Amino acid sequence: MEGESTRQQKIARQLQRDLAEIIRSKGMAAYGGAMVTVSEVRITPDLSLAKVYVSIFPSSKAEAVMEIIRNTSRQLRGELGRLVAKQLRIVPELAFYQDTTLDYAEHIDELLKKQ
């Protein structure tokens, strides 16, 4: 978040809310029964690219779910475009990444239990 303008941060938060709603509305069945959460969105200064970080539970389904998300990213962008048309002139390209911070925290937890 450091170095991002206030406008970038506001737009990123709005995109995060809207994408979370779009993904939630599709239901878990659309993602092979996995729960998908939009954990963060970062947007470039020119607002042309949004990096979307998603958490996937259970993490064992992460690879398959990321494939589904990448295959449907054009539709997701289209739906997002309809939601943000009044706020943004151009809808940013979406690049999806898996947020592994939960896996990392879980791994640390397991390591601590072993001691």
Biopython code that builds the backbone (N, CA, C, O; Angstrom):
import numpy as np
from Bio.PDB.StructureBuilder import StructureBuilder

atoms = [
    (1, "MET", "N", (0.814, -1.204, 0.000)),
    (1, "MET", "CA", (0.000, 0.000, 0.000)),
    (1, "MET", "C", (0.858, 1.270, 0.000)),
    (1, "MET", "O", (0.407, 2.334, -0.425)),
    (2, "GLU", "N", (2.093, 1.147, 0.478)),
    (2, "GLU", "CA", (2.949, 2.330, 0.514)),
    (2, "GLU", "C", (3.227, 2.821, -0.892)),
    (2, "GLU", "O", (3.450, 2.032, -1.809)),
    (3, "GLY", "N", (3.211, 4.151, -1.050)),
    (3, "GLY", "CA", (3.509, 4.725, -2.340)),
    (3, "GLY", "C", (2.286, 4.827, -3.246)),
    (3, "GLY", "O", (2.337, 5.454, -4.305)),
    (4, "GLU", "N", (1.198, 4.213, -2.826)),
    (4, "GLU", "CA", (-0.021, 4.302, -3.622)),
    (4, "GLU", "C", (-0.748, 5.589, -3.280)),
    (4, "GLU", "O", (-0.788, 6.012, -2.125)),
    (5, "SER", "N", (-1.321, 6.204, -4.306)),
    (5, "SER", "CA", (-2.090, 7.422, -4.074)),
    (5, "SER", "C", (-3.402, 7.062, -3.378)),
    (5, "SER", "O", (-3.826, 5.906, -3.374)),
    (6, "THR", "N", (-4.024, 8.065, -2.798)),
    (6, "THR", "CA", (-5.314, 7.855, -2.136)),
    (6, "THR", "C", (-6.334, 7.343, -3.148)),
    (6, "THR", "O", (-7.149, 6.475, -2.837)),
    (7, "ARG", "N", (-6.281, 7.890, -4.363)),
    (7, "ARG", "CA", (-7.215, 7.454, -5.414)),
    (7, "ARG", "C", (-6.998, 5.966, -5.727)),
    (7, "ARG", "O", (-7.963, 5.210, -5.840)),
    (8, "GLN", "N", (-5.748, 5.552, -5.866)),
    (8, "GLN", "CA", (-5.459, 4.141, -6.124)),
    (8, "GLN", "C", (-6.024, 3.258, -5.013)),
    (8, "GLN", "O", (-6.636, 2.222, -5.274)),
    (9, "GLN", "N", (-5.808, 3.687, -3.772)),
    (9, "GLN", "CA", (-6.290, 2.896, -2.641)),
    (9, "GLN", "C", (-7.813, 2.801, -2.634)),
    (9, "GLN", "O", (-8.371, 1.735, -2.376)),
    (10, "LYS", "N", (-8.486, 3.923, -2.917)),
    (10, "LYS", "CA", (-9.955, 3.924, -2.945)),
    (10, "LYS", "C", (-10.477, 3.016, -4.047)),
    (10, "LYS", "O", (-11.410, 2.241, -3.835)),
    (11, "ILE", "N", (-9.870, 3.115, -5.223)),
    (11, "ILE", "CA", (-10.314, 2.289, -6.345)),
    (11, "ILE", "C", (-10.041, 0.821, -6.057)),
    (11, "ILE", "O", (-10.877, -0.037, -6.340)),
    (12, "ALA", "N", (-8.873, 0.533, -5.495)),
    (12, "ALA", "CA", (-8.525, -0.852, -5.159)),
    (12, "ALA", "C", (-9.524, -1.440, -4.170)),
    (12, "ALA", "O", (-9.952, -2.584, -4.326)),
    (13, "ARG", "N", (-9.899, -0.666, -3.154)),
    (13, "ARG", "CA", (-10.888, -1.147, -2.167)),
    (13, "ARG", "C", (-12.240, -1.392, -2.826)),
    (13, "ARG", "O", (-12.911, -2.380, -2.526)),
    (14, "GLN", "N", (-12.641, -0.490, -3.728)),
    (14, "GLN", "CA", (-13.921, -0.650, -4.425)),
    (14, "GLN", "C", (-13.895, -1.897, -5.316)),
    (14, "GLN", "O", (-14.853, -2.669, -5.341)),
    (15, "LEU", "N", (-12.805, -2.082, -6.036)),
    (15, "LEU", "CA", (-12.678, -3.257, -6.895)),
    (15, "LEU", "C", (-12.704, -4.536, -6.060)),
    (15, "LEU", "O", (-13.299, -5.536, -6.462)),
    (16, "GLN", "N", (-12.057, -4.496, -4.899)),
    (16, "GLN", "CA", (-12.040, -5.658, -4.015)),
    (16, "GLN", "C", (-13.463, -6.010, -3.573)),
    (16, "GLN", "O", (-13.866, -7.172, -3.609)),
    (17, "ARG", "N", (-14.218, -4.987, -3.155)),
    (17, "ARG", "CA", (-15.610, -5.227, -2.731)),
    (17, "ARG", "C", (-16.443, -5.785, -3.884)),
    (17, "ARG", "O", (-17.182, -6.755, -3.712)),
    (18, "ASP", "N", (-16.317, -5.164, -5.063)),
    (18, "ASP", "CA", (-17.129, -5.581, -6.207)),
    (18, "ASP", "C", (-16.768, -6.987, -6.682)),
    (18, "ASP", "O", (-17.653, -7.797, -6.956)),
    (19, "LEU", "N", (-15.479, -7.276, -6.779)),
    (19, "LEU", "CA", (-15.065, -8.619, -7.209)),
    (19, "LEU", "C", (-15.478, -9.676, -6.193)),
    (19, "LEU", "O", (-15.890, -10.775, -6.566)),
    (20, "ALA", "N", (-15.369, -9.346, -4.919)),
    (20, "ALA", "CA", (-15.790, -10.289, -3.867)),
    (20, "ALA", "C", (-17.273, -10.612, -4.030)),
    (20, "ALA", "O", (-17.682, -11.764, -3.891)),
    (21, "GLU", "N", (-18.068, -9.599, -4.323)),
    (21, "GLU", "CA", (-19.509, -9.789, -4.505)),
    (21, "GLU", "C", (-19.788, -10.630, -5.749)),
    (21, "GLU", "O", (-20.634, -11.523, -5.715)),
    (22, "ILE", "N", (-19.089, -10.354, -6.836)),
    (22, "ILE", "CA", (-19.279, -11.118, -8.076)),
    (22, "ILE", "C", (-18.947, -12.593, -7.840)),
    (22, "ILE", "O", (-19.710, -13.478, -8.226)),
    (23, "ILE", "N", (-17.803, -12.846, -7.204)),
    (23, "ILE", "CA", (-17.375, -14.230, -6.947)),
    (23, "ILE", "C", (-18.331, -14.913, -5.983)),
    (23, "ILE", "O", (-18.687, -16.074, -6.178)),
    (24, "ARG", "N", (-18.750, -14.193, -4.935)),
    (24, "ARG", "CA", (-19.684, -14.765, -3.959)),
    (24, "ARG", "C", (-21.010, -15.133, -4.632)),
    (24, "ARG", "O", (-21.604, -16.168, -4.329)),
    (25, "SER", "N", (-21.464, -14.273, -5.547)),
    (25, "SER", "CA", (-22.765, -14.501, -6.195)),
    (25, "SER", "C", (-22.754, -15.749, -7.082)),
    (25, "SER", "O", (-23.807, -16.337, -7.327)),
    (26, "LYS", "N", (-21.595, -16.154, -7.560)),
    (26, "LYS", "CA", (-21.500, -17.354, -8.394)),
    (26, "LYS", "C", (-21.627, -18.623, -7.553)),
    (26, "LYS", "O", (-22.008, -19.678, -8.060)),
    (27, "GLY", "N", (-21.309, -18.512, -6.285)),
    (27, "GLY", "CA", (-21.442, -19.653, -5.384)),
    (27, "GLY", "C", (-20.232, -20.567, -5.435)),
    (27, "GLY", "O", (-19.445, -20.540, -6.381)),
    (28, "MET", "N", (-20.103, -21.373, -4.398)),
    (28, "MET", "CA", (-18.950, -22.265, -4.273)),
    (28, "MET", "C", (-18.932, -23.324, -5.376)),
    (28, "MET", "O", (-17.860, -23.786, -5.768)),
    (29, "ALA", "N", (-20.097, -23.710, -5.875)),
    (29, "ALA", "CA", (-20.164, -24.742, -6.916)),
    (29, "ALA", "C", (-19.399, -24.325, -8.169)),
    (29, "ALA", "O", (-18.818, -25.169, -8.852)),
    (30, "ALA", "N", (-19.398, -23.036, -8.472)),
    (30, "ALA", "CA", (-18.690, -22.531, -9.656)),
    (30, "ALA", "C", (-17.181, -22.717, -9.525)),
    (30, "ALA", "O", (-16.454, -22.699, -10.518)),
    (31, "TYR", "N", (-16.721, -22.893, -8.292)),
    (31, "TYR", "CA", (-15.288, -23.030, -8.033)),
    (31, "TYR", "C", (-14.967, -24.400, -7.426)),
    (31, "TYR", "O", (-14.110, -24.522, -6.551)),
    (32, "GLY", "N", (-15.655, -25.400, -7.898)),
    (32, "GLY", "CA", (-15.375, -26.768, -7.468)),
    (32, "GLY", "C", (-15.605, -27.024, -5.997)),
    (32, "GLY", "O", (-14.967, -27.897, -5.409)),
    (33, "GLY", "N", (-16.513, -26.268, -5.392)),
    (33, "GLY", "CA", (-16.825, -26.461, -3.981)),
    (33, "GLY", "C", (-15.882, -25.738, -3.036)),
    (33, "GLY", "O", (-15.991, -25.889, -1.820)),
    (34, "ALA", "N", (-14.961, -24.955, -3.577)),
    (34, "ALA", "CA", (-14.011, -24.223, -2.729)),
    (34, "ALA", "C", (-14.575, -22.848, -2.378)),
    (34, "ALA", "O", (-15.384, -22.282, -3.113)),
    (35, "MET", "N", (-14.133, -22.334, -1.248)),
    (35, "MET", "CA", (-14.511, -20.983, -0.846)),
    (35, "MET", "C", (-13.422, -20.039, -1.352)),
    (35, "MET", "O", (-12.241, -20.224, -1.056)),
    (36, "VAL", "N", (-13.831, -19.026, -2.117)),
    (36, "VAL", "CA", (-12.876, -18.080, -2.709)),
    (36, "VAL", "C", (-13.117, -16.706, -2.093)),
    (36, "VAL", "O", (-14.239, -16.202, -2.103)),
    (37, "THR", "N", (-12.066, -16.110, -1.562)),
    (37, "THR", "CA", (-12.148, -14.797, -0.932)),
    (37, "THR", "C", (-11.157, -13.859, -1.613)),
    (37, "THR", "O", (-9.998, -14.216, -1.826)),
    (38, "VAL", "N", (-11.618, -12.665, -1.951)),
    (38, "VAL", "CA", (-10.714, -11.659, -2.515)),
    (38, "VAL", "C", (-10.048, -10.973, -1.324)),
    (38, "VAL", "O", (-10.683, -10.195, -0.613)),
    (39, "SER", "N", (-8.764, -11.269, -1.112)),
    (39, "SER", "CA", (-8.097, -10.761, 0.081)),
    (39, "SER", "C", (-7.475, -9.387, -0.128)),
    (39, "SER", "O", (-7.336, -8.617, 0.822)),
    (40, "GLU", "N", (-7.097, -9.074, -1.374)),
    (40, "GLU", "CA", (-6.482, -7.774, -1.625)),
    (40, "GLU", "C", (-6.516, -7.467, -3.112)),
    (40, "GLU", "O", (-6.479, -8.369, -3.948)),
    (41, "VAL", "N", (-6.586, -6.180, -3.429)),
    (41, "VAL", "CA", (-6.450, -5.723, -4.816)),
    (41, "VAL", "C", (-5.450, -4.585, -4.815)),
    (41, "VAL", "O", (-5.544, -3.656, -4.012)),
    (42, "ARG", "N", (-4.496, -4.667, -5.718)),
    (42, "ARG", "CA", (-3.537, -3.571, -5.906)),
    (42, "ARG", "C", (-3.673, -3.100, -7.339)),
    (42, "ARG", "O", (-3.772, -3.910, -8.260)),
    (43, "ILE", "N", (-3.677, -1.796, -7.524)),
    (43, "ILE", "CA", (-3.864, -1.252, -8.864)),
    (43, "ILE", "C", (-2.688, -0.377, -9.261)),
    (43, "ILE", "O", (-2.130, 0.344, -8.434)),
    (44, "THR", "N", (-2.314, -0.445, -10.530)),
    (44, "THR", "CA", (-1.178, 0.342, -11.024)),
    (44, "THR", "C", (-1.549, 1.824, -11.028)),
    (44, "THR", "O", (-2.730, 2.169, -11.075)),
    (45, "PRO", "N", (-0.536, 2.709, -10.978)),
    (45, "PRO", "CA", (-0.820, 4.153, -10.947)),
    (45, "PRO", "C", (-1.667, 4.642, -12.131)),
    (45, "PRO", "O", (-2.449, 5.582, -11.985)),
    (46, "ASP", "N", (-1.515, 4.009, -13.301)),
    (46, "ASP", "CA", (-2.332, 4.438, -14.447)),
    (46, "ASP", "C", (-3.702, 3.754, -14.478)),
    (46, "ASP", "O", (-4.478, 3.950, -15.413)),
    (47, "LEU", "N", (-3.990, 2.953, -13.452)),
    (47, "LEU", "CA", (-5.282, 2.274, -13.276)),
    (47, "LEU", "C", (-5.600, 1.271, -14.388)),
    (47, "LEU", "O", (-6.762, 0.923, -14.599)),
    (48, "SER", "N", (-4.566, 0.806, -15.097)),
    (48, "SER", "CA", (-4.820, -0.099, -16.220)),
    (48, "SER", "C", (-4.772, -1.576, -15.819)),
    (48, "SER", "O", (-5.313, -2.433, -16.519)),
    (49, "LEU", "N", (-4.123, -1.868, -14.688)),
    (49, "LEU", "CA", (-3.986, -3.257, -14.268)),
    (49, "LEU", "C", (-4.276, -3.388, -12.779)),
    (49, "LEU", "O", (-3.732, -2.654, -11.954)),
    (50, "ALA", "N", (-5.137, -4.330, -12.459)),
    (50, "ALA", "CA", (-5.433, -4.628, -11.059)),
    (50, "ALA", "C", (-4.920, -6.027, -10.753)),
    (50, "ALA", "O", (-5.291, -6.994, -11.419)),
    (51, "LYS", "N", (-4.066, -6.126, -9.743)),
    (51, "LYS", "CA", (-3.603, -7.423, -9.276)),
    (51, "LYS", "C", (-4.564, -7.857, -8.180)),
    (51, "LYS", "O", (-4.701, -7.191, -7.154)),
    (52, "VAL", "N", (-5.223, -8.977, -8.413)),
    (52, "VAL", "CA", (-6.254, -9.457, -7.502)),
    (52, "VAL", "C", (-5.726, -10.693, -6.789)),
    (52, "VAL", "O", (-5.402, -11.701, -7.417)),
    (53, "TYR", "N", (-5.646, -10.597, -5.460)),
    (53, "TYR", "CA", (-5.156, -11.716, -4.652)),
    (53, "TYR", "C", (-6.345, -12.434, -4.044)),
    (53, "TYR", "O", (-7.185, -11.820, -3.388)),
    (54, "VAL", "N", (-6.411, -13.753, -4.268)),
    (54, "VAL", "CA", (-7.532, -14.530, -3.745)),
    (54, "VAL", "C", (-7.037, -15.618, -2.800)),
    (54, "VAL", "O", (-6.011, -16.255, -3.040)),
    (55, "SER", "N", (-7.787, -15.815, -1.722)),
    (55, "SER", "CA", (-7.536, -16.922, -0.797)),
    (55, "SER", "C", (-8.509, -18.023, -1.159)),
    (55, "SER", "O", (-9.674, -17.764, -1.463)),
    (56, "ILE", "N", (-8.029, -19.240, -1.126)),
    (56, "ILE", "CA", (-8.862, -20.376, -1.509)),
    (56, "ILE", "C", (-8.841, -21.392, -0.380)),
    (56, "ILE", "O", (-7.780, -21.782, 0.109)),
    (57, "PHE", "N", (-10.044, -21.818, 0.028)),
    (57, "PHE", "CA", (-10.159, -22.818, 1.082)),
    (57, "PHE", "C", (-11.056, -23.938, 0.595)),
    (57, "PHE", "O", (-12.146, -23.635, 0.109)),
    (58, "PRO", "N", (-10.697, -25.183, 0.683)),
    (58, "PRO", "CA", (-9.423, -25.672, 1.194)),
    (58, "PRO", "C", (-8.297, -25.450, 0.179)),
    (58, "PRO", "O", (-8.536, -25.447, -1.028)),
    (59, "SER", "N", (-7.096, -25.269, 0.665)),
    (59, "SER", "CA", (-5.965, -24.958, -0.208)),
    (59, "SER", "C", (-5.618, -26.111, -1.148)),
    (59, "SER", "O", (-4.917, -25.910, -2.140)),
    (60, "SER", "N", (-6.101, -27.314, -0.844)),
    (60, "SER", "CA", (-5.849, -28.451, -1.731)),
    (60, "SER", "C", (-6.503, -28.257, -3.099)),
    (60, "SER", "O", (-6.092, -28.875, -4.081)),
    (61, "LYS", "N", (-7.519, -27.400, -3.159)),
    (61, "LYS", "CA", (-8.216, -27.145, -4.426)),
    (61, "LYS", "C", (-7.683, -25.901, -5.135)),
    (61, "LYS", "O", (-8.200, -25.513, -6.183)),
    (62, "ALA", "N", (-6.657, -25.279, -4.568)),
    (62, "ALA", "CA", (-6.187, -23.982, -5.061)),
    (62, "ALA", "C", (-5.811, -23.981, -6.536)),
    (62, "ALA", "O", (-6.202, -23.079, -7.276)),
    (63, "GLU", "N", (-5.055, -24.987, -6.967)),
    (63, "GLU", "CA", (-4.614, -25.003, -8.357)),
    (63, "GLU", "C", (-5.793, -25.064, -9.324)),
    (63, "GLU", "O", (-5.839, -24.326, -10.309)),
    (64, "ALA", "N", (-6.738, -25.944, -9.036)),
    (64, "ALA", "CA", (-7.916, -26.097, -9.899)),
    (64, "ALA", "C", (-8.743, -24.812, -9.909)),
    (64, "ALA", "O", (-9.230, -24.389, -10.957)),
    (65, "VAL", "N", (-8.896, -24.202, -8.751)),
    (65, "VAL", "CA", (-9.693, -22.975, -8.646)),
    (65, "VAL", "C", (-9.012, -21.818, -9.385)),
    (65, "VAL", "O", (-9.679, -21.040, -10.067)),
    (66, "MET", "N", (-7.694, -21.705, -9.251)),
    (66, "MET", "CA", (-6.978, -20.645, -9.966)),
    (66, "MET", "C", (-7.160, -20.811, -11.473)),
    (66, "MET", "O", (-7.275, -19.821, -12.197)),
    (67, "GLU", "N", (-7.187, -22.039, -11.942)),
    (67, "GLU", "CA", (-7.412, -22.317, -13.364)),
    (67, "GLU", "C", (-8.811, -21.840, -13.784)),
    (67, "GLU", "O", (-8.973, -21.220, -14.835)),
    (68, "ILE", "N", (-9.812, -22.135, -12.954)),
    (68, "ILE", "CA", (-11.181, -21.691, -13.243)),
    (68, "ILE", "C", (-11.235, -20.170, -13.291)),
    (68, "ILE", "O", (-11.831, -19.591, -14.200)),
    (69, "ILE", "N", (-10.614, -19.528, -12.314)),
    (69, "ILE", "CA", (-10.634, -18.060, -12.249)),
    (69, "ILE", "C", (-9.954, -17.467, -13.478)),
    (69, "ILE", "O", (-10.468, -16.528, -14.087)),
    (70, "ARG", "N", (-8.808, -18.014, -13.837)),
    (70, "ARG", "CA", (-8.107, -17.476, -15.018)),
    (70, "ARG", "C", (-8.926, -17.676, -16.289)),
    (70, "ARG", "O", (-8.942, -16.811, -17.164)),
    (71, "ASN", "N", (-9.607, -18.819, -16.387)),
    (71, "ASN", "CA", (-10.427, -19.090, -17.569)),
    (71, "ASN", "C", (-11.666, -18.210, -17.643)),
    (71, "ASN", "O", (-12.206, -17.989, -18.726)),
    (72, "THR", "N", (-12.115, -17.711, -16.509)),
    (72, "THR", "CA", (-13.323, -16.873, -16.493)),
    (72, "THR", "C", (-12.995, -15.401, -16.242)),
    (72, "THR", "O", (-13.898, -14.598, -16.012)),
    (73, "SER", "N", (-11.710, -15.042, -16.286)),
    (73, "SER", "CA", (-11.331, -13.664, -15.937)),
    (73, "SER", "C", (-11.953, -12.626, -16.868)),
    (73, "SER", "O", (-12.239, -11.507, -16.440)),
    (74, "ARG", "N", (-12.167, -12.983, -18.136)),
    (74, "ARG", "CA", (-12.809, -12.024, -19.065)),
    (74, "ARG", "C", (-14.256, -11.745, -18.643)),
    (74, "ARG", "O", (-14.709, -10.600, -18.665)),
    (75, "GLN", "N", (-14.971, -12.804, -18.261)),
    (75, "GLN", "CA", (-16.351, -12.605, -17.792)),
    (75, "GLN", "C", (-16.366, -11.810, -16.491)),
    (75, "GLN", "O", (-17.210, -10.933, -16.302)),
    (76, "LEU", "N", (-15.424, -12.120, -15.587)),
    (76, "LEU", "CA", (-15.348, -11.387, -14.318)),
    (76, "LEU", "C", (-15.095, -9.908, -14.592)),
    (76, "LEU", "O", (-15.701, -9.043, -13.960)),
    (77, "ARG", "N", (-14.201, -9.621, -15.533)),
    (77, "ARG", "CA", (-13.893, -8.232, -15.882)),
    (77, "ARG", "C", (-15.124, -7.553, -16.482)),
    (77, "ARG", "O", (-15.391, -6.385, -16.199)),
    (78, "GLY", "N", (-15.871, -8.284, -17.309)),
    (78, "GLY", "CA", (-17.091, -7.741, -17.909)),
    (78, "GLY", "C", (-18.123, -7.380, -16.848)),
    (78, "GLY", "O", (-18.730, -6.310, -16.893)),
    (79, "GLU", "N", (-18.314, -8.289, -15.892)),
    (79, "GLU", "CA", (-19.268, -8.023, -14.809)),
    (79, "GLU", "C", (-18.795, -6.855, -13.961)),
    (79, "GLU", "O", (-19.593, -6.014, -13.548)),
    (80, "LEU", "N", (-17.493, -6.804, -13.704)),
    (80, "LEU", "CA", (-16.917, -5.699, -12.941)),
    (80, "LEU", "C", (-17.147, -4.384, -13.678)),
    (80, "LEU", "O", (-17.477, -3.365, -13.070)),
    (81, "GLY", "N", (-16.970, -4.424, -14.986)),
    (81, "GLY", "CA", (-17.177, -3.232, -15.816)),
    (81, "GLY", "C", (-18.570, -2.656, -15.664)),
    (81, "GLY", "O", (-18.746, -1.439, -15.606)),
    (82, "ARG", "N", (-19.560, -3.535, -15.600)),
    (82, "ARG", "CA", (-20.941, -3.057, -15.424)),
    (82, "ARG", "C", (-21.127, -2.393, -14.060)),
    (82, "ARG", "O", (-21.896, -1.441, -13.930)),
    (83, "LEU", "N", (-20.421, -2.900, -13.042)),
    (83, "LEU", "CA", (-20.555, -2.335, -11.699)),
    (83, "LEU", "C", (-19.824, -1.004, -11.535)),
    (83, "LEU", "O", (-20.293, -0.128, -10.808)),
    (84, "VAL", "N", (-18.677, -0.845, -12.205)),
    (84, "VAL", "CA", (-17.858, 0.353, -11.985)),
    (84, "VAL", "C", (-17.924, 1.348, -13.146)),
    (84, "VAL", "O", (-17.167, 2.318, -13.182)),
    (85, "ALA", "N", (-18.828, 1.103, -14.090)),
    (85, "ALA", "CA", (-18.897, 1.945, -15.295)),
    (85, "ALA", "C", (-19.040, 3.427, -14.971)),
    (85, "ALA", "O", (-18.500, 4.277, -15.679)),
    (86, "LYS", "N", (-19.760, 3.732, -13.910)),
    (86, "LYS", "CA", (-19.984, 5.142, -13.567)),
    (86, "LYS", "C", (-18.777, 5.779, -12.867)),
    (86, "LYS", "O", (-18.597, 6.996, -12.911)),
    (87, "GLN", "N", (-17.946, 4.938, -12.219)),
    (87, "GLN", "CA", (-16.795, 5.477, -11.494)),
    (87, "GLN", "C", (-15.516, 5.511, -12.328)),
    (87, "GLN", "O", (-14.691, 6.409, -12.160)),
    (88, "LEU", "N", (-15.350, 4.540, -13.222)),
    (88, "LEU", "CA", (-14.098, 4.436, -13.976)),
    (88, "LEU", "C", (-14.364, 4.477, -15.477)),
    (88, "LEU", "O", (-15.304, 3.856, -15.973)),
    (89, "ARG", "N", (-13.521, 5.217, -16.187)),
    (89, "ARG", "CA", (-13.654, 5.257, -17.648)),
    (89, "ARG", "C", (-13.253, 3.930, -18.260)),
    (89, "ARG", "O", (-13.947, 3.398, -19.127)),
    (90, "ILE", "N", (-12.111, 3.390, -17.799)),
    (90, "ILE", "CA", (-11.677, 2.092, -18.314)),
    (90, "ILE", "C", (-11.618, 1.094, -17.166)),
    (90, "ILE", "O", (-11.190, 1.408, -16.056)),
    (91, "VAL", "N", (-12.054, -0.092, -17.467)),
    (91, "VAL", "CA", (-12.001, -1.157, -16.468)),
    (91, "VAL", "C", (-10.604, -1.766, -16.564)),
    (91, "VAL", "O", (-10.178, -2.165, -17.648)),
    (92, "PRO", "N", (-9.891, -1.841, -15.447)),
    (92, "PRO", "CA", (-8.522, -2.374, -15.510)),
    (92, "PRO", "C", (-8.497, -3.843, -15.926)),
    (92, "PRO", "O", (-9.446, -4.590, -15.685)),
    (93, "GLU", "N", (-7.400, -4.235, -16.551)),
    (93, "GLU", "CA", (-7.156, -5.657, -16.801)),
    (93, "GLU", "C", (-7.016, -6.304, -15.427)),
    (93, "GLU", "O", (-6.546, -5.670, -14.482)),
    (94, "LEU", "N", (-7.421, -7.557, -15.318)),
    (94, "LEU", "CA", (-7.335, -8.250, -14.039)),
    (94, "LEU", "C", (-6.279, -9.350, -14.109)),
    (94, "LEU", "O", (-6.298, -10.178, -15.020)),
    (95, "ALA", "N", (-5.372, -9.356, -13.158)),
    (95, "ALA", "CA", (-4.386, -10.426, -13.034)),
    (95, "ALA", "C", (-4.619, -11.083, -11.681)),
    (95, "ALA", "O", (-4.549, -10.422, -10.645)),
    (96, "PHE", "N", (-4.894, -12.372, -11.692)),
    (96, "PHE", "CA", (-5.224, -13.072, -10.457)),
    (96, "PHE", "C", (-4.016, -13.819, -9.902)),
    (96, "PHE", "O", (-3.262, -14.460, -10.634)),
    (97, "TYR", "N", (-3.858, -13.713, -8.579)),
    (97, "TYR", "CA", (-2.777, -14.392, -7.878)),
    (97, "TYR", "C", (-3.354, -15.068, -6.657)),
    (97, "TYR", "O", (-4.308, -14.583, -6.048)),
    (98, "GLN", "N", (-2.766, -16.189, -6.308)),
    (98, "GLN", "CA", (-3.206, -16.870, -5.096)),
    (98, "GLN", "C", (-2.542, -16.222, -3.897)),
    (98, "GLN", "O", (-1.325, -16.041, -3.865)),
    (99, "ASP", "N", (-3.348, -15.880, -2.923)),
    (99, "ASP", "CA", (-2.833, -15.334, -1.666)),
    (99, "ASP", "C", (-2.540, -16.518, -0.756)),
    (99, "ASP", "O", (-3.447, -17.234, -0.333)),
    (100, "THR", "N", (-1.283, -16.707, -0.466)),
    (100, "THR", "CA", (-0.888, -17.876, 0.332)),
    (100, "THR", "C", (-0.589, -17.523, 1.781)),
    (100, "THR", "O", (-0.014, -18.336, 2.505)),
    (101, "THR", "N", (-0.961, -16.342, 2.214)),
    (101, "THR", "CA", (-0.641, -15.952, 3.591)),
    (101, "THR", "C", (-1.310, -16.866, 4.617)),
    (101, "THR", "O", (-0.737, -17.132, 5.673)),
    (102, "LEU", "N", (-2.528, -17.354, 4.312)),
    (102, "LEU", "CA", (-3.187, -18.276, 5.250)),
    (102, "LEU", "C", (-2.421, -19.588, 5.347)),
    (102, "LEU", "O", (-2.245, -20.135, 6.435)),
    (103, "ASP", "N", (-1.960, -20.096, 4.182)),
    (103, "ASP", "CA", (-1.163, -21.327, 4.185)),
    (103, "ASP", "C", (0.112, -21.124, 4.984)),
    (103, "ASP", "O", (0.533, -21.996, 5.745)),
    (104, "TYR", "N", (0.713, -19.970, 4.801)),
    (104, "TYR", "CA", (1.953, -19.654, 5.499)),
    (104, "TYR", "C", (1.707, -19.620, 7.011)),
    (104, "TYR", "O", (2.477, -20.191, 7.782)),
    (105, "ALA", "N", (0.639, -18.953, 7.425)),
    (105, "ALA", "CA", (0.300, -18.858, 8.850)),
    (105, "ALA", "C", (0.030, -20.247, 9.419)),
    (105, "ALA", "O", (0.437, -20.558, 10.538)),
    (106, "GLU", "N", (-0.661, -21.082, 8.639)),
    (106, "GLU", "CA", (-0.969, -22.437, 9.062)),
    (106, "GLU", "C", (0.319, -23.253, 9.230)),
    (106, "GLU", "O", (0.472, -24.016, 10.184)),
    (107, "HIS", "N", (1.228, -23.073, 8.287)),
    (107, "HIS", "CA", (2.516, -23.770, 8.333)),
    (107, "HIS", "C", (3.313, -23.354, 9.584)),
    (107, "HIS", "O", (3.881, -24.206, 10.268)),
    (108, "ILE", "N", (3.353, -22.074, 9.873)),
    (108, "ILE", "CA", (4.055, -21.575, 11.062)),
    (108, "ILE", "C", (3.419, -22.165, 12.313)),
    (108, "ILE", "O", (4.110, -22.587, 13.240)),
    (109, "ASP", "N", (2.077, -22.186, 12.321)),
    (109, "ASP", "CA", (1.338, -22.762, 13.443)),
    (109, "ASP", "C", (1.758, -24.224, 13.688)),
    (109, "ASP", "O", (2.012, -24.634, 14.820)),
    (110, "GLU", "N", (1.823, -24.990, 12.597)),
    (110, "GLU", "CA", (2.208, -26.392, 12.713)),
    (110, "GLU", "C", (3.636, -26.524, 13.233)),
    (110, "GLU", "O", (3.922, -27.382, 14.068)),
    (111, "LEU", "N", (4.526, -25.673, 12.736)),
    (111, "LEU", "CA", (5.917, -25.722, 13.206)),
    (111, "LEU", "C", (6.012, -25.420, 14.692)),
    (111, "LEU", "O", (6.788, -26.050, 15.410)),
    (112, "LEU", "N", (5.227, -24.462, 15.152)),
    (112, "LEU", "CA", (5.246, -24.086, 16.563)),
    (112, "LEU", "C", (4.693, -25.207, 17.440)),
    (112, "LEU", "O", (5.160, -25.402, 18.562)),
    (113, "LYS", "N", (3.704, -25.943, 16.938)),
    (113, "LYS", "CA", (3.118, -27.047, 17.715)),
    (113, "LYS", "C", (4.107, -28.190, 17.895)),
    (113, "LYS", "O", (4.058, -28.910, 18.893)),
    (114, "LYS", "N", (4.997, -28.355, 16.934)),
    (114, "LYS", "CA", (5.966, -29.456, 16.991)),
    (114, "LYS", "C", (7.034, -29.235, 18.069)),
    (114, "LYS", "O", (7.702, -30.180, 18.487)),
    (115, "GLN", "N", (7.189, -28.005, 18.508)),
    (115, "GLN", "CA", (8.243, -27.714, 19.475)),
    (115, "GLN", "C", (7.844, -28.083, 20.878)),
    (115, "GLN", "O", (8.626, -27.899, 21.811)),
]
sb = StructureBuilder()
sb.init_structure("model")
sb.init_model(0)
sb.init_chain("A")
sb.init_seg("    ")
for serial, (resi, resn, name, xyz) in enumerate(atoms, 1):
    if name == "N":
        sb.init_residue(resn, " ", resi, " ")
    sb.init_atom(name, np.array(xyz, "f"), 0.0, 1.0, " ", f" {name:<3s}", serial, name[0])
structure = sb.get_structure()
